[in-house]
């Protein structure tokens, strides 16, 4: 009993920061796919941690942290990017909202005249396929549109957000035809990431930023695969070691 509780606690702590507890494979278990050779433990040595002293960020992060699976480091990057987009025209959009943590954080960081579109099925992951090693569909279905709206009210950003419920872009893409300056894609699987990107990239303004969450995470190999396919043809590609792939439209 005690062992089970300890194991669950360790898993929860690791998941909070974007890690997973790996078990040792017995000799009879097959080796992981060859592309897993690209994976190793990454331990950056730079110690500068501005998120720790940014009071504006933490005032919001403390309110949203229980409503997101995105760790503090990636949340801070989204916060800073949203602040920098004040100089550009164009709305923000997030696809893959879950309980609204990062979407509402973006709205809180955005300039007052920015519209923030939050798109989700609220039925969990969709379009899992052959390029995805972990997801099978339906994961992360434990969230509702009402939860997102309650969080938005708590942060005072209800007037800035619009929630689009359904598969993007098939169900809700027709409602998005405006210029975009920041897009956060957190959809976990290859086909969904591909379809979202194909819809939003033509709408991105010059200097606009697309952030792929899950890049480089084991279990989200499909997203990593898709980004690697488009990166050579993209205007500017940045691999952030915290688990973000960033594309800037030049």
N, C-alpha and C positions, 0 to 999 in steps of 0.2 A: 504493500500500500504506500509506504513512505517513498519507495523507489519510484513508483508511478507518479506521485505528486512532484518529486524532484525533477523527473524527466520532463513532465509537462511544463514546469516552471522554467526550465532551461530553454525549452522550445519557444515559449512565449517571449522570453528575453531576447533570444537570437532573432526571431521573426520581426520583432520591433525594429531592429536595426538592419534588416534586409539579409540576414544570414540564415542558413539552415544547418541543422545538426546532421552530419553524415555518419552512417554506420560503416563499419569495416566489412568489406565483402569477403565471404568465404572463398577458398580457392576454386570451388566449383562454379561460382557465379561468373557470368561472362563479363569481360571488360566493357567499359562504357564506349560509345561510338568514337570513332577516330577523331572527330572534331573536338571532343572533350580534351584533347591534348592542348588546346588553346587556353585551358583554364588552369589557374593556380591561385594560391592565396596571395592577395594583393594587400600590402601593408605600407601605405604612403608614409614618408618620414617627415614631411612638413608638419609643423605643429601650430601654425597660425589658425585660429578658430574664432573668426569674427561673429559667428552665430551666437556664441556664448555671451557676448556683451551687447548685442543689438536689442535694446529694450523694446523697440517697436515690433520687431519680429517676434520676440518671445511673448509679448502681450497677446498676439494672435495665435501663435503656435500652441501655447498652453491651452487654448480653447478648442483647437482642432485636432490635437494629437491623438485623441481617442477615436476620431472619425476618419483616420487615414492609415494605410499600411506603409506609407512612404516615410522613411526615416528623417530625422532632423536635418541631416546634411543636404539631402535632396530637396526638402522643403525650403531650406534657406536659399538654395540656388534658384528655385522657382520664385521666391520672394524678391531676390535681387534682380532677376531677369524682368519680372513684372514692373519693378520700379524703373528700370532702364527703358522700358517701352513707352514711358510717358512722352517721349519725344517723337514717337511715331503715331501716325493715324492707324486706325484699325482696331477691331474688337479682339477679345481673347476668346479662346475656345478650349475646352477640355473634353476629351472623349475617354470614358472610363472613369466614372465619378465615385463609385461605391457610396460611402456615407457622406461625401461632400467635403472632406477635410482639405484637400489641396485646391479644389475648385473655389471654396469660400476663402481660402488663404489668398489665392490669386485676386479675387474680387476685392479683398481688404487692402491688398498692395496696389491695386490699379488706380489710375487717375479717376477722378469723379465722373468724367465723361465717357469712360470705357464701358462697353457692354461686355458681359461675360456669359458665354453660352456653355451650358453644362449638359453633356449628352451621355445617356446611359440607357441600357435596357431594363435595369433593375431586376433582371432575371439571371444575372451572372454572365460568365464568359461565353461568347459566341464564336463560331467559325473555327473552332479547334480542328486541326487537320494533321496531315502526314509530317509536316515540319515541326510539330510541337511534341516535346518529349514528356511533358507532365500534364498539361491541361487536356481535358476531354470534353469540356463544355459544362456550363452550369455552376462552376465554382464562383465564389464571392457573390452569391445570390441573397445574402443576408443583409440587404439594405433596401431602403424604400425612398421614394421621392419625398415623402413627408419628413423623413429624417434630415434630408438635405435642406428642405425649406426651414425647418426648425433651427438648424445650425446657422443658416443665412440670417435669420431674424436675430439670433443671439449676437452675431457679429455686426449687425446693422447694415448688411449689404443686400438685403432682399430686393431693393429697387435697382440693383446693378445686374442681377443675374436673370437668365431665362433658362429654364430646364426643358430639354427636348428628350422625351421618353420614347425609346425604340431603338432599333438597330441603325447605326450610322455607317454609311450614308443612305442605305436603302429606304429606311422609314422616315428619317428626319433630315437628310441632306438637302432636300428641296427648300428648307427653311434657312439655309446658310448660303447666301450668295453675296455677302458683304466682304469688304477688305478685312484681313486678319493680320495682326501684328505678333501674336503669341499663341502657339498651339501646344497643349500638353497631351500626349498620346499615352494612355495607360491601359492597354487592352490585352496584354499578356501573350497574344498568339499572332502567328505570321499573317494569315489571311486578313484578319481584322486590321492589323497595322497597315498592311498594303492598301486596303480599300479606303481607309481613313486618309492616308497620305495622298493617294491619287485625287481625292476630292478636295483636300484643303490646300495643297501646295500651289495650285494656280491662283488661289485667293490671297496668298501671303504677300504683304507689301515688301518692298526692298528694305533690307535690314531686319525683316521679321524673323522670328525664331521658332523652330519646331523642336520640342523636347520629347524624346522617346524615353519613357520610364522602362525599367526592366532590362535595359541593354547590358548584356554581359552576365546576367544572373542565370545560374543553373536552374533549369526548369522553364526558362523563357528563351530557349535557344531559337525558337521561331522568330521572335522579334529581333534578336541579334543577327540572324541570317538575313532577314529582310533589309535591315539597315546597312549591312555590309554589301548587299547587292546594289543599293542605290547610292551609297556614299561616294564612289568614284565619280559619279556624274553630278553630284550635288555642288552647290556653289561653295559652301564651306562646311566641313564636317569636323566636329570636336568630340573626342571620346573622353568623358570625365570619369575618372576612376571610381567615383561614388555610385555608378550605375546609371548614368544618363548618357544618351547620344544626342548631340545638339547639332542641328542643321540651321545655318544662317543663309537667308536668301540675299545674294549680292546684287 
